[in-house]
Structures are given as C-alpha cells and as structure tokens.
Amino acid sequence: MCTGVKLDHPTGSVLGRNMDFDYEIGYTVLYFPKGYHYLGDLSGNKDHTKYEMMGLCFNGRDPLKDGINEHGLMGITNEFSLFNTYNDQVAGGKKNISSLYFMGHILGHYRSVQEILDDIDNFHISTRDHLANKVISPPFHFFFVDAEKRSLVIEPIKGKLNAFENPYNVLTNSPSFTSHERRLKKLIDLDNPKSFNGAKDLPGGFDPTSRFIKAYYMVDQTLPSKDYKEAMGNAYNILSALSLPKGFIENNKHDYYTYTFYTSVYESSQRLLTVRSCDSPQVFSLTFDDIPNRKERLEFKIPIDFMEDRLVLK
C-alpha cells in the first residue's frame, strides 16, 4: 500500500510518496554513476546506465523503489497485485527486463516522459530470462514525472505495458488507473471540485481507491506553491495525512503490521532527493552536487530515530 503525489511550482515539480510495507526491512539511499552495470536485462546483455541517478532501496540492494536522475526525471513504484499480468518468457526484438529493475533502467536511460513514451512499445517484462530461469518480477505499476512537469503512469495489462498521461497527479495501488479514474469521476465533479464537501464526504478508508480519491482532492485543493520549497512542504503535509501508523493495519500474512516506513519527496529543478523516516519529522536531503565521488556506487544511511532541534531565541 503506497501513495504518490505530484505538485507543480513555477520552475518544476515535486513527486512524493509514502512507502507502506508489511514487514520490517531496512532502507537506504543509493547513488549510481554513469556507466554503472545495472542488472535486470533478461536477454543476457549488459545494461550500463547513461545517466546518474539516486533513490531509495531495500537492504542496500540495487533495485530502486523510487528515485531521480540527473535530468530531473523522477519515478516511484507502487504495488499492482491481482491486475498484474507479466509474460513468462522473453520476447524477440524487445528490451526484456524484470519489473524489479524497470524503475532503475528508466531513470538510467531516459530524460523525459516523452522519451519514455517514444520507446515504451519496445519494452517487455517477463518472469523468466532467456534461459527460462525464474527471476524476481514483483507486481508493480509505475509513476514518472519529468522536469517539464509531465506525468505518466505505466501499467502491465495482459502482457503489455500501457502508458497513461496522468492529469490527476496521484497514484496508489490496484485497481487499474482507468478504474481509479472512473470511480473518481463518479464521486467528484472534476469541472467543479470546490462543490464537493471534502471535509465531510471524502472516503475515510485507507484502501487504494479511497486513498486515490483523497490524494487527488488534497492535491487539487492545495493552494499553488510559490517555489520548490513550498511545494515540498505541501507534499509532505498531504502525505502525512495519508500515512499509516504502526499497528493501524495488522498483516496476517507476515504476522506484522502494514505501515508507512518512510516518506520521500523529489524535486525536478534542483535534482533533489529528500526523505524522512516513520518515527521522526526530520527531513534529510541529497543533491547530485553533494555526492563526494560521482564515479562510484555509494550508499547513504538514513537516520530513523526521532530527532528534534532546540528553538533559537529570536
């Protein structure tokens, strides 16, 4: 269960997400230089990145859950179970890749939403490689935003990747993007959203459909941001309202709880990564200019314990 939101400001956009997960797992920030051998190609070819990128990962491993590249292209992965239909074999003449590495491949090779759209039909996601070996290919759909403020949702449906421009600027989990769109239009008059009483009539659940509607309404009704800092603050405020505290949702499958492990917000014009843990309001940031050695893969630890600063006398 994850929620993503996009907000614009005069010189760019921010893309933020809540990472909701159902068992305890470590997460860190990874930086990848140009020319890095990023795994995931299922045809036996070596995939080397064209662009620098950085983002959040689990347990220090390469597959990015969300991230940004040097050109300001940002992306997040969201669970897309039940509706996800990957092929079980590679396809000739296609870029065969696992869903686990799709996010990193896009950030490592594309600069904009238009470039992704121009090449999307050449991609093929499979659960097996060219030797018929099983590979990890989780049920994902993807949300990308570029420096030109365009946004895109990519979903696997009946073995094919489908791309949708995203005028609603939000994404949650299953069902499909078109199903979310249909239910949103049924509840809210999108031509006159102010006629909807959000304080009273927004759905109260934390299921994906309810979160999609709530996230859309919050993004749409948030006052315009005057600069990137205000846009980031607005994104964190919206995502806070949609986050899950520990113990709120019990997960019987893992004998644990589904909750928001971290919240990350990226900004396109500054090529900025920010993140905070579930247990602390402190936000940590990183830009490409902060990287000490831009020729190596680097890992950055995120402090997760509660932190506070003393007030300063005015």
Stockholm file with secondary structure:
# STOCKHOLM 1.0

chainA/1-314         MCTGVKLDHPTGSVLGRNMDFDYEIGYTVLYFPKGYHYLGDLSGNKDHTKYEMMGLCFNGRDPLKDGINEHGLMGITNEFSLFNTYNDQVAGGKKNISSLYFMGHILGHYRSVQEILDDIDNFHISTRDHLANKVISPPFHFFFVDAEKRSLVIEPIKGKLNAFENPYNVLTNSPSFTSHERRLKKLIDLDNPKSFNGAKDLPGGFDPTSRFIKAYYMVDQTLPSKDYKEAMGNAYNILSALSLPKGFIENNKHDYYTYTFYTSVYESSQRLLTVRSCDSPQVFSLTFDDIPNRKERLEFKIPIDFMEDRLVLK
#=GR chainA/1-314 SS CCEEEEEEETTEEEEEEEEEESSCCCEEEEEECTTCBCCCBSSSCCCBCSSCEEEEEETTCSCEEEEEETTSCEEEEEECTTTCCCBSSCCTTSEEECHHHHHHHHHHHCSSHHHHHHHGGGEEEBSBCTTCCBCCCCCEEEEEECTTSCEEEEEEETTEEEEEECTTCEECSSSCHHHHHHHHHHHSCTTCGGGSCHHHHSCCCCSHHHHHHHHHHHHHHSCCCSSHHHHHHHHHHHHHHTCCCTTSEEETTTTEEEEEEEEEEEETTTTEEEEEETTCCCCEEEEGGGCSCTTSCEEECCCCSCCCCCCCCC
#=GC SS_cons         CCEEEEEEETTEEEEEEEEEESSCCCEEEEEECTTCBCCCBSSSCCCBCSSCEEEEEETTCSCEEEEEETTSCEEEEEECTTTCCCBSSCCTTSEEECHHHHHHHHHHHCSSHHHHHHHGGGEEEBSBCTTCCBCCCCCEEEEEECTTSCEEEEEEETTEEEEEECTTCEECSSSCHHHHHHHHHHHSCTTCGGGSCHHHHSCCCCSHHHHHHHHHHHHHHSCCCSSHHHHHHHHHHHHHHTCCCTTSEEETTTTEEEEEEEEEEEETTTTEEEEEETTCCCCEEEEGGGCSCTTSCEEECCCCSCCCCCCCCC
//
